[in-house]
Amino acid sequence: QERLVESGGGLVQPGDSLRLSCSAFGIIFRVYDMGWYRQAPGKERELVATISSRGFTNYADSVKGRFTISRDNAKNMVYLQMNSLKPEDTAVYYCNAKYRRAYWGQGTQVTVSS
């Protein structure tokens, strides 16, 4: 059965780093475009970063230069390295897989606070 499972969230201080991981099950991972989205309280879900099946990346302006998305097709994994975290990065982060249809993970909480 198709499933995405995120991990790596937590509570960190401003300026810290965190790496999120997403494991994909039940899909032909290499053909999927993968992405990270986030949703803060009271706000709509927004795109953070995407990586195509061919490895092309795209980032929201708010995270450019701080976040890096990557994928490992051999492990069916996608990662989001987050550096220089800010309080405004606080949100639930969701993994997304898109090919002929889209799948979502359950989300992992990231809280940036001093």
SULVENFEN-V461994 format. One record per residue. N is the residue number from 1. PSI is psi as a letter, one per 40 degrees, with the letter a starting at -180 (NA if undefined). OMEGA is omega in whole degrees, 0 to 359 (999 if undefined). NEAR is the number of other C-alpha atoms within 12 Angstrom. Layout:
# SULVENFEN-V461994
{{N	PSI	OMEGA	NEAR} {N	PSI	OMEGA	NEAR}}
This chain:
# SULVENFEN-V461994
{{1	i	183	9} {2	h	183	19} {3	i	174	23} {4	h	182	32} {5	h	179	29} {6	i	174	33} {7	i	174	27} {8	e	179	28} {9	i	179	30} {10	a	179	25} {11	h	179	23} {12	i	178	25} {13	i	176	21} {14	h	181	21} {15	e	179	18} {16	i	177	24} {17	i	179	26} {18	i	175	32} {19	h	175	29} {20	i	177	36} {21	i	177	35} {22	h	177	41} {23	h	180	33} {24	h	180	36} {25	i	172	23} {26	e	177	16} {27	i	174	25} {28	g	194	23} {29	d	190	31} {30	d	182	26} {31	e	184	20} {32	h	164	29} {33	h	183	36} {34	i	181	48} {35	i	172	45} {36	h	176	49} {37	i	177	37} {38	i	178	36} {39	h	177	25} {40	i	180	24} {41	h	178	17} {42	e	181	9} {43	i	178	12} {44	i	176	12} {45	h	183	19} {46	i	178	26} {47	h	174	26} {48	d	182	34} {49	i	175	37} {50	i	174	35} {51	h	184	33} {52	i	178	27} {53	d	179	24} {54	e	176	17} {55	e	178	20} {56	h	185	17} {57	i	178	23} {58	i	183	25} {59	i	169	25} {60	i	181	22} {61	d	185	13} {62	e	183	19} {63	e	180	28} {64	h	180	20} {65	e	180	17} {66	d	183	25} {67	i	177	31} {68	h	176	31} {69	i	178	37} {70	i	180	33} {71	i	175	37} {72	g	184	22} {73	d	179	26} {74	d	182	12} {75	e	184	17} {76	f	184	28} {77	i	169	34} {78	i	186	43} {79	i	172	36} {80	h	175	40} {81	h	183	28} {82	h	179	35} {83	i	178	24} {84	f	184	24} {85	i	181	31} {86	i	177	26} {87	d	180	19} {88	e	173	22} {89	e	179	38} {90	h	183	28} {91	i	166	32} {92	h	182	35} {93	h	184	40} {94	h	174	40} {95	i	182	45} {96	h	175	41} {97	h	184	39} {98	h	171	26} {99	c	174	18} {100	e	172	11} {101	i	184	14} {102	i	175	18} {103	i	180	29} {104	i	171	27} {105	a	183	29} {106	e	177	21} {107	i	175	30} {108	h	186	32} {109	h	172	27} {110	h	179	37} {111	h	180	29} {112	h	185	27} {113	i	176	18} {114	NA	999	13}}
